Amino acid sequence: MRANCGRQLSVGERLMRILLFGGEGQVGWELRRALSVLGQLVVPARKLGAGGDLSDLEGLRQII
């Protein structure tokens, strides 16, 4: 994964999508900072209906 750090993407190359649960906490905040250079972060909010409920499969499908 680190091989892509800091380099420009070629035409047609896509950013990796990274799904991070718990991104609003202290450790999650640090992970967001560290992972943001590796790809597109998807960080579901803890709020009701925001896709952060692991038991809601349809909600998870929508954010992924």
PDB file of N, CA, C and O in Angstrom:
ATOM      1  N   MET A   1       0.815  -1.202   0.000  1.00  0.00           N
ATOM      2  CA  MET A   1       0.000   0.000   0.000  1.00  0.00           C
ATOM      3  C   MET A   1       0.854   1.259   0.000  1.00  0.00           C
ATOM      4  O   MET A   1       0.459   2.248  -0.619  1.00  0.00           O
ATOM      5  N   ARG A   2       1.984   1.270   0.652  1.00  0.00           N
ATOM      6  CA  ARG A   2       2.796   2.469   0.744  1.00  0.00           C
ATOM      7  C   ARG A   2       3.425   2.870  -0.586  1.00  0.00           C
ATOM      8  O   ARG A   2       3.858   4.011  -0.748  1.00  0.00           O
ATOM      9  N   ALA A   3       3.476   1.956  -1.522  1.00  0.00           N
ATOM     10  CA  ALA A   3       4.101   2.253  -2.810  1.00  0.00           C
ATOM     11  C   ALA A   3       3.411   3.406  -3.529  1.00  0.00           C
ATOM     12  O   ALA A   3       4.048   4.085  -4.334  1.00  0.00           O
ATOM     13  N   ASN A   4       2.142   3.645  -3.266  1.00  0.00           N
ATOM     14  CA  ASN A   4       1.402   4.707  -3.944  1.00  0.00           C
ATOM     15  C   ASN A   4       1.516   6.057  -3.249  1.00  0.00           C
ATOM     16  O   ASN A   4       1.033   7.055  -3.783  1.00  0.00           O
ATOM     17  N   CYS A   5       2.132   6.119  -2.092  1.00  0.00           N
ATOM     18  CA  CYS A   5       2.201   7.365  -1.324  1.00  0.00           C
ATOM     19  C   CYS A   5       2.935   8.451  -2.096  1.00  0.00           C
ATOM     20  O   CYS A   5       4.054   8.248  -2.568  1.00  0.00           O
ATOM     21  N   GLY A   6       2.300   9.589  -2.215  1.00  0.00           N
ATOM     22  CA  GLY A   6       2.956  10.763  -2.748  1.00  0.00           C
ATOM     23  C   GLY A   6       3.184  10.777  -4.255  1.00  0.00           C
ATOM     24  O   GLY A   6       3.801  11.716  -4.757  1.00  0.00           O
ATOM     25  N   ARG A   7       2.724   9.802  -4.980  1.00  0.00           N
ATOM     26  CA  ARG A   7       2.944   9.830  -6.421  1.00  0.00           C
ATOM     27  C   ARG A   7       1.658  10.241  -7.131  1.00  0.00           C
ATOM     28  O   ARG A   7       0.558  10.072  -6.606  1.00  0.00           O
ATOM     29  N   GLN A   8       1.821  10.779  -8.321  1.00  0.00           N
ATOM     30  CA  GLN A   8       0.677  11.183  -9.130  1.00  0.00           C
ATOM     31  C   GLN A   8       0.031   9.952  -9.756  1.00  0.00           C
ATOM     32  O   GLN A   8       0.716   8.986 -10.094  1.00  0.00           O
ATOM     33  N   LEU A   9      -1.280   9.992  -9.906  1.00  0.00           N
ATOM     34  CA  LEU A   9      -1.997   8.897 -10.553  1.00  0.00           C
ATOM     35  C   LEU A   9      -1.900   9.025 -12.067  1.00  0.00           C
ATOM     36  O   LEU A   9      -1.944  10.130 -12.608  1.00  0.00           O
ATOM     37  N   SER A  10      -1.769   7.902 -12.740  1.00  0.00           N
ATOM     38  CA  SER A  10      -1.772   7.874 -14.200  1.00  0.00           C
ATOM     39  C   SER A  10      -3.204   8.041 -14.697  1.00  0.00           C
ATOM     40  O   SER A  10      -4.157   7.893 -13.931  1.00  0.00           O
ATOM     41  N   VAL A  11      -3.346   8.348 -15.973  1.00  0.00           N
ATOM     42  CA  VAL A  11      -4.673   8.446 -16.575  1.00  0.00           C
ATOM     43  C   VAL A  11      -5.348   7.082 -16.458  1.00  0.00           C
ATOM     44  O   VAL A  11      -4.756   6.065 -16.817  1.00  0.00           O
ATOM     45  N   GLY A  12      -6.565   7.055 -15.965  1.00  0.00           N
ATOM     46  CA  GLY A  12      -7.318   5.817 -15.823  1.00  0.00           C
ATOM     47  C   GLY A  12      -7.078   5.089 -14.513  1.00  0.00           C
ATOM     48  O   GLY A  12      -7.811   4.156 -14.185  1.00  0.00           O
ATOM     49  N   GLU A  13      -6.071   5.496 -13.762  1.00  0.00           N
ATOM     50  CA  GLU A  13      -5.807   4.854 -12.471  1.00  0.00           C
ATOM     51  C   GLU A  13      -6.758   5.434 -11.425  1.00  0.00           C
ATOM     52  O   GLU A  13      -7.054   6.628 -11.438  1.00  0.00           O
ATOM     53  N   ARG A  14      -7.229   4.581 -10.525  1.00  0.00           N
ATOM     54  CA  ARG A  14      -8.216   5.021  -9.538  1.00  0.00           C
ATOM     55  C   ARG A  14      -7.625   4.991  -8.141  1.00  0.00           C
ATOM     56  O   ARG A  14      -6.771   4.164  -7.821  1.00  0.00           O
ATOM     57  N   LEU A  15      -8.100   5.911  -7.321  1.00  0.00           N
ATOM     58  CA  LEU A  15      -7.720   5.910  -5.915  1.00  0.00           C
ATOM     59  C   LEU A  15      -8.369   4.737  -5.205  1.00  0.00           C
ATOM     60  O   LEU A  15      -9.493   4.349  -5.528  1.00  0.00           O
ATOM     61  N   MET A  16      -7.670   4.181  -4.252  1.00  0.00           N
ATOM     62  CA  MET A  16      -8.241   3.126  -3.424  1.00  0.00           C
ATOM     63  C   MET A  16      -9.281   3.754  -2.500  1.00  0.00           C
ATOM     64  O   MET A  16      -9.058   4.836  -1.956  1.00  0.00           O
ATOM     65  N   ARG A  17     -10.407   3.085  -2.323  1.00  0.00           N
ATOM     66  CA  ARG A  17     -11.423   3.540  -1.373  1.00  0.00           C
ATOM     67  C   ARG A  17     -11.187   2.805  -0.068  1.00  0.00           C
ATOM     68  O   ARG A  17     -11.083   1.579  -0.053  1.00  0.00           O
ATOM     69  N   ILE A  18     -11.102   3.542   1.019  1.00  0.00           N
ATOM     70  CA  ILE A  18     -10.818   2.979   2.335  1.00  0.00           C
ATOM     71  C   ILE A  18     -12.008   3.252   3.235  1.00  0.00           C
ATOM     72  O   ILE A  18     -12.370   4.406   3.462  1.00  0.00           O
ATOM     73  N   LEU A  19     -12.613   2.197   3.744  1.00  0.00           N
ATOM     74  CA  LEU A  19     -13.756   2.308   4.650  1.00  0.00           C
ATOM     75  C   LEU A  19     -13.231   2.265   6.076  1.00  0.00           C
ATOM     76  O   LEU A  19     -12.616   1.281   6.486  1.00  0.00           O
ATOM     77  N   LEU A  20     -13.473   3.330   6.831  1.00  0.00           N
ATOM     78  CA  LEU A  20     -12.962   3.443   8.198  1.00  0.00           C
ATOM     79  C   LEU A  20     -14.123   3.674   9.159  1.00  0.00           C
ATOM     80  O   LEU A  20     -14.779   4.716   9.124  1.00  0.00           O
ATOM     81  N   PHE A  21     -14.362   2.694  10.010  1.00  0.00           N
ATOM     82  CA  PHE A  21     -15.368   2.854  11.061  1.00  0.00           C
ATOM     83  C   PHE A  21     -14.690   3.424  12.295  1.00  0.00           C
ATOM     84  O   PHE A  21     -13.536   3.103  12.577  1.00  0.00           O
ATOM     85  N   GLY A  22     -15.400   4.268  13.030  1.00  0.00           N
ATOM     86  CA  GLY A  22     -14.844   4.860  14.242  1.00  0.00           C
ATOM     87  C   GLY A  22     -13.924   6.031  13.961  1.00  0.00           C
ATOM     88  O   GLY A  22     -13.073   6.369  14.783  1.00  0.00           O
ATOM     89  N   GLY A  23     -14.089   6.644  12.815  1.00  0.00           N
ATOM     90  CA  GLY A  23     -13.219   7.738  12.416  1.00  0.00           C
ATOM     91  C   GLY A  23     -13.415   9.028  13.187  1.00  0.00           C
ATOM     92  O   GLY A  23     -12.667   9.984  12.984  1.00  0.00           O
ATOM     93  N   GLU A  24     -14.405   9.077  14.067  1.00  0.00           N
ATOM     94  CA  GLU A  24     -14.659  10.298  14.833  1.00  0.00           C
ATOM     95  C   GLU A  24     -13.968  10.279  16.193  1.00  0.00           C
ATOM     96  O   GLU A  24     -13.920  11.303  16.874  1.00  0.00           O
ATOM     97  N   GLY A  25     -13.433   9.134  16.594  1.00  0.00           N
ATOM     98  CA  GLY A  25     -12.749   9.024  17.881  1.00  0.00           C
ATOM     99  C   GLY A  25     -11.291   9.445  17.775  1.00  0.00           C
ATOM    100  O   GLY A  25     -10.828   9.844  16.706  1.00  0.00           O
ATOM    101  N   GLN A  26     -10.571   9.355  18.885  1.00  0.00           N
ATOM    102  CA  GLN A  26      -9.175   9.795  18.922  1.00  0.00           C
ATOM    103  C   GLN A  26      -8.295   8.960  17.991  1.00  0.00           C
ATOM    104  O   GLN A  26      -7.548   9.514  17.184  1.00  0.00           O
ATOM    105  N   VAL A  27      -8.378   7.643  18.096  1.00  0.00           N
ATOM    106  CA  VAL A  27      -7.575   6.773  17.231  1.00  0.00           C
ATOM    107  C   VAL A  27      -8.042   6.902  15.783  1.00  0.00           C
ATOM    108  O   VAL A  27      -7.226   6.940  14.862  1.00  0.00           O
ATOM    109  N   GLY A  28      -9.354   6.967  15.589  1.00  0.00           N
ATOM    110  CA  GLY A  28      -9.898   7.119  14.246  1.00  0.00           C
ATOM    111  C   GLY A  28      -9.447   8.403  13.576  1.00  0.00           C
ATOM    112  O   GLY A  28      -9.193   8.423  12.372  1.00  0.00           O
ATOM    113  N   TRP A  29      -9.345   9.471  14.349  1.00  0.00           N
ATOM    114  CA  TRP A  29      -8.893  10.752  13.804  1.00  0.00           C
ATOM    115  C   TRP A  29      -7.458  10.628  13.300  1.00  0.00           C
ATOM    116  O   TRP A  29      -7.130  11.129  12.224  1.00  0.00           O
ATOM    117  N   GLU A  30      -6.609   9.967  14.068  1.00  0.00           N
ATOM    118  CA  GLU A  30      -5.221   9.755  13.651  1.00  0.00           C
ATOM    119  C   GLU A  30      -5.154   8.862  12.413  1.00  0.00           C
ATOM    120  O   GLU A  30      -4.353   9.102  11.509  1.00  0.00           O
ATOM    121  N   LEU A  31      -6.005   7.828  12.379  1.00  0.00           N
ATOM    122  CA  LEU A  31      -6.046   6.960  11.201  1.00  0.00           C
ATOM    123  C   LEU A  31      -6.494   7.730   9.967  1.00  0.00           C
ATOM    124  O   LEU A  31      -5.977   7.505   8.873  1.00  0.00           O
ATOM    125  N   ARG A  32      -7.443   8.630  10.133  1.00  0.00           N
ATOM    126  CA  ARG A  32      -7.900   9.448   9.001  1.00  0.00           C
ATOM    127  C   ARG A  32      -6.747  10.254   8.427  1.00  0.00           C
ATOM    128  O   ARG A  32      -6.574  10.332   7.211  1.00  0.00           O
ATOM    129  N   ARG A  33      -5.966  10.848   9.306  1.00  0.00           N
ATOM    130  CA  ARG A  33      -4.807  11.632   8.853  1.00  0.00           C
ATOM    131  C   ARG A  33      -3.807  10.757   8.107  1.00  0.00           C
ATOM    132  O   ARG A  33      -3.318  11.128   7.040  1.00  0.00           O
ATOM    133  N   ALA A  34      -3.511   9.597   8.677  1.00  0.00           N
ATOM    134  CA  ALA A  34      -2.502   8.716   8.091  1.00  0.00           C
ATOM    135  C   ALA A  34      -2.973   8.081   6.783  1.00  0.00           C
ATOM    136  O   ALA A  34      -2.188   7.933   5.847  1.00  0.00           O
ATOM    137  N   LEU A  35      -4.244   7.708   6.717  1.00  0.00           N
ATOM    138  CA  LEU A  35      -4.754   6.992   5.548  1.00  0.00           C
ATOM    139  C   LEU A  35      -5.162   7.902   4.398  1.00  0.00           C
ATOM    140  O   LEU A  35      -5.308   7.441   3.266  1.00  0.00           O
ATOM    141  N   SER A  36      -5.346   9.185   4.675  1.00  0.00           N
ATOM    142  CA  SER A  36      -5.853  10.093   3.642  1.00  0.00           C
ATOM    143  C   SER A  36      -4.921  10.191   2.436  1.00  0.00           C
ATOM    144  O   SER A  36      -5.380  10.491   1.334  1.00  0.00           O
ATOM    145  N   VAL A  37      -3.634   9.946   2.618  1.00  0.00           N
ATOM    146  CA  VAL A  37      -2.697  10.020   1.494  1.00  0.00           C
ATOM    147  C   VAL A  37      -2.731   8.763   0.634  1.00  0.00           C
ATOM    148  O   VAL A  37      -2.183   8.751  -0.468  1.00  0.00           O
ATOM    149  N   LEU A  38      -3.367   7.711   1.128  1.00  0.00           N
ATOM    150  CA  LEU A  38      -3.385   6.439   0.410  1.00  0.00           C
ATOM    151  C   LEU A  38      -4.586   6.266  -0.507  1.00  0.00           C
ATOM    152  O   LEU A  38      -4.559   5.432  -1.412  1.00  0.00           O
ATOM    153  N   GLY A  39      -5.639   7.044  -0.283  1.00  0.00           N
ATOM    154  CA  GLY A  39      -6.821   6.885  -1.116  1.00  0.00           C
ATOM    155  C   GLY A  39      -7.979   7.711  -0.622  1.00  0.00           C
ATOM    156  O   GLY A  39      -7.821   8.599   0.215  1.00  0.00           O
ATOM    157  N   GLN A  40      -9.144   7.408  -1.149  1.00  0.00           N
ATOM    158  CA  GLN A  40     -10.373   8.117  -0.785  1.00  0.00           C
ATOM    159  C   GLN A  40     -10.958   7.476   0.469  1.00  0.00           C
ATOM    160  O   GLN A  40     -11.306   6.296   0.465  1.00  0.00           O
ATOM    161  N   LEU A  41     -11.063   8.255   1.534  1.00  0.00           N
ATOM    162  CA  LEU A  41     -11.619   7.747   2.784  1.00  0.00           C
ATOM    163  C   LEU A  41     -13.135   7.836   2.784  1.00  0.00           C
ATOM    164  O   LEU A  41     -13.711   8.845   2.377  1.00  0.00           O
ATOM    165  N   VAL A  42     -13.767   6.777   3.239  1.00  0.00           N
ATOM    166  CA  VAL A  42     -15.206   6.753   3.474  1.00  0.00           C
ATOM    167  C   VAL A  42     -15.357   6.514   4.965  1.00  0.00           C
ATOM    168  O   VAL A  42     -15.037   5.436   5.467  1.00  0.00           O
ATOM    169  N   VAL A  43     -15.851   7.537   5.678  1.00  0.00           N
ATOM    170  CA  VAL A  43     -15.952   7.476   7.134  1.00  0.00           C
ATOM    171  C   VAL A  43     -17.406   7.712   7.523  1.00  0.00           C
ATOM    172  O   VAL A  43     -17.843   8.857   7.633  1.00  0.00           O
ATOM    173  N   PRO A  44     -18.164   6.620   7.735  1.00  0.00           N
ATOM    174  CA  PRO A  44     -19.568   6.794   8.112  1.00  0.00           C
ATOM    175  C   PRO A  44     -19.687   7.448   9.486  1.00  0.00           C
ATOM    176  O   PRO A  44     -18.928   7.141  10.406  1.00  0.00           O
ATOM    177  N   ALA A  45     -20.646   8.347   9.603  1.00  0.00           N
ATOM    178  CA  ALA A  45     -20.885   9.029  10.871  1.00  0.00           C
ATOM    179  C   ALA A  45     -21.645   8.117  11.818  1.00  0.00           C
ATOM    180  O   ALA A  45     -22.294   7.158  11.401  1.00  0.00           O
ATOM    181  N   ARG A  46     -21.550   8.432  13.074  1.00  0.00           N
ATOM    182  CA  ARG A  46     -22.224   7.629  14.089  1.00  0.00           C
ATOM    183  C   ARG A  46     -23.719   7.957  14.153  1.00  0.00           C
ATOM    184  O   ARG A  46     -24.507   7.192  14.709  1.00  0.00           O
ATOM    185  N   LYS A  47     -24.099   9.102  13.579  1.00  0.00           N
ATOM    186  CA  LYS A  47     -25.497   9.538  13.623  1.00  0.00           C
ATOM    187  C   LYS A  47     -26.428   8.499  13.019  1.00  0.00           C
ATOM    188  O   LYS A  47     -26.060   7.779  12.090  1.00  0.00           O
ATOM    189  N   LEU A  48     -27.617   8.434  13.550  1.00  0.00           N
ATOM    190  CA  LEU A  48     -28.636   7.516  13.052  1.00  0.00           C
ATOM    191  C   LEU A  48     -28.916   7.785  11.581  1.00  0.00           C
ATOM    192  O   LEU A  48     -29.137   8.929  11.186  1.00  0.00           O
ATOM    193  N   GLY A  49     -28.905   6.751  10.788  1.00  0.00           N
ATOM    194  CA  GLY A  49     -29.207   6.892   9.375  1.00  0.00           C
ATOM    195  C   GLY A  49     -28.047   7.340   8.512  1.00  0.00           C
ATOM    196  O   GLY A  49     -28.231   7.596   7.322  1.00  0.00           O
ATOM    197  N   ALA A  50     -26.860   7.443   9.080  1.00  0.00           N
ATOM    198  CA  ALA A  50     -25.711   7.910   8.308  1.00  0.00           C
ATOM    199  C   ALA A  50     -24.855   6.765   7.783  1.00  0.00           C
ATOM    200  O   ALA A  50     -23.763   7.007   7.268  1.00  0.00           O
ATOM    201  N   GLY A  51     -25.319   5.528   7.901  1.00  0.00           N
ATOM    202  CA  GLY A  51     -24.589   4.397   7.353  1.00  0.00           C
ATOM    203  C   GLY A  51     -23.569   3.791   8.283  1.00  0.00           C
ATOM    204  O   GLY A  51     -22.797   2.928   7.863  1.00  0.00           O
ATOM    205  N   GLY A  52     -23.537   4.212   9.529  1.00  0.00           N
ATOM    206  CA  GLY A  52     -22.544   3.706  10.456  1.00  0.00           C
ATOM    207  C   GLY A  52     -22.988   2.514  11.282  1.00  0.00           C
ATOM    208  O   GLY A  52     -22.245   2.063  12.153  1.00  0.00           O
ATOM    209  N   ASP A  53     -24.168   2.000  11.033  1.00  0.00           N
ATOM    210  CA  ASP A  53     -24.699   0.870  11.796  1.00  0.00           C
ATOM    211  C   ASP A  53     -24.324  -0.433  11.096  1.00  0.00           C
ATOM    212  O   ASP A  53     -24.798  -0.703   9.992  1.00  0.00           O
ATOM    213  N   LEU A  54     -23.478  -1.239  11.731  1.00  0.00           N
ATOM    214  CA  LEU A  54     -23.011  -2.483  11.119  1.00  0.00           C
ATOM    215  C   LEU A  54     -24.114  -3.506  10.915  1.00  0.00           C
ATOM    216  O   LEU A  54     -23.966  -4.415  10.097  1.00  0.00           O
ATOM    217  N   SER A  55     -25.215  -3.378  11.639  1.00  0.00           N
ATOM    218  CA  SER A  55     -26.319  -4.323  11.464  1.00  0.00           C
ATOM    219  C   SER A  55     -27.239  -3.926  10.305  1.00  0.00           C
ATOM    220  O   SER A  55     -28.117  -4.702   9.927  1.00  0.00           O
ATOM    221  N   ASP A  56     -27.053  -2.740   9.739  1.00  0.00           N
ATOM    222  CA  ASP A  56     -27.860  -2.256   8.620  1.00  0.00           C
ATOM    223  C   ASP A  56     -27.119  -2.527   7.308  1.00  0.00           C
ATOM    224  O   ASP A  56     -26.382  -1.672   6.817  1.00  0.00           O
ATOM    225  N   LEU A  57     -27.317  -3.716   6.748  1.00  0.00           N
ATOM    226  CA  LEU A  57     -26.581  -4.109   5.547  1.00  0.00           C
ATOM    227  C   LEU A  57     -26.864  -3.210   4.349  1.00  0.00           C
ATOM    228  O   LEU A  57     -25.957  -2.907   3.574  1.00  0.00           O
ATOM    229  N   GLU A  58     -28.109  -2.785   4.195  1.00  0.00           N
ATOM    230  CA  GLU A  58     -28.444  -1.915   3.064  1.00  0.00           C
ATOM    231  C   GLU A  58     -27.745  -0.562   3.202  1.00  0.00           C
ATOM    232  O   GLU A  58     -27.243  -0.019   2.218  1.00  0.00           O
ATOM    233  N   GLY A  59     -27.710  -0.022   4.408  1.00  0.00           N
ATOM    234  CA  GLY A  59     -27.003   1.237   4.641  1.00  0.00           C
ATOM    235  C   GLY A  59     -25.520   1.118   4.338  1.00  0.00           C
ATOM    236  O   GLY A  59     -24.921   2.033   3.773  1.00  0.00           O
ATOM    237  N   LEU A  60     -24.928  -0.007   4.712  1.00  0.00           N
ATOM    238  CA  LEU A  60     -23.511  -0.242   4.421  1.00  0.00           C
ATOM    239  C   LEU A  60     -23.264  -0.344   2.920  1.00  0.00           C
ATOM    240  O   LEU A  60     -22.270   0.178   2.415  1.00  0.00           O
ATOM    241  N   ARG A  61     -24.159  -1.010   2.215  1.00  0.00           N
ATOM    242  CA  ARG A  61     -24.012  -1.125   0.755  1.00  0.00           C
ATOM    243  C   ARG A  61     -24.026   0.246   0.094  1.00  0.00           C
ATOM    244  O   ARG A  61     -23.294   0.486  -0.866  1.00  0.00           O
ATOM    245  N   GLN A  62     -24.851   1.136   0.604  1.00  0.00           N
ATOM    246  CA  GLN A  62     -24.957   2.467   0.006  1.00  0.00           C
ATOM    247  C   GLN A  62     -23.681   3.275   0.184  1.00  0.00           C
ATOM    248  O   GLN A  62     -23.291   4.018  -0.717  1.00  0.00           O
ATOM    249  N   ILE A  63     -23.022   3.142   1.336  1.00  0.00           N
ATOM    250  CA  ILE A  63     -21.808   3.937   1.537  1.00  0.00           C
ATOM    251  C   ILE A  63     -20.589   3.320   0.871  1.00  0.00           C
ATOM    252  O   ILE A  63     -19.621   4.014   0.563  1.00  0.00           O
ATOM    253  N   ILE A  64     -20.643   2.005   0.649  1.00  0.00           N
ATOM    254  CA  ILE A  64     -19.510   1.348  -0.013  1.00  0.00           C
ATOM    255  C   ILE A  64     -19.669   1.537  -1.506  1.00  0.00           C
ATOM    256  O   ILE A  64     -18.833   1.069  -2.280  1.00  0.00           O
TER     257      ILE A  64
END
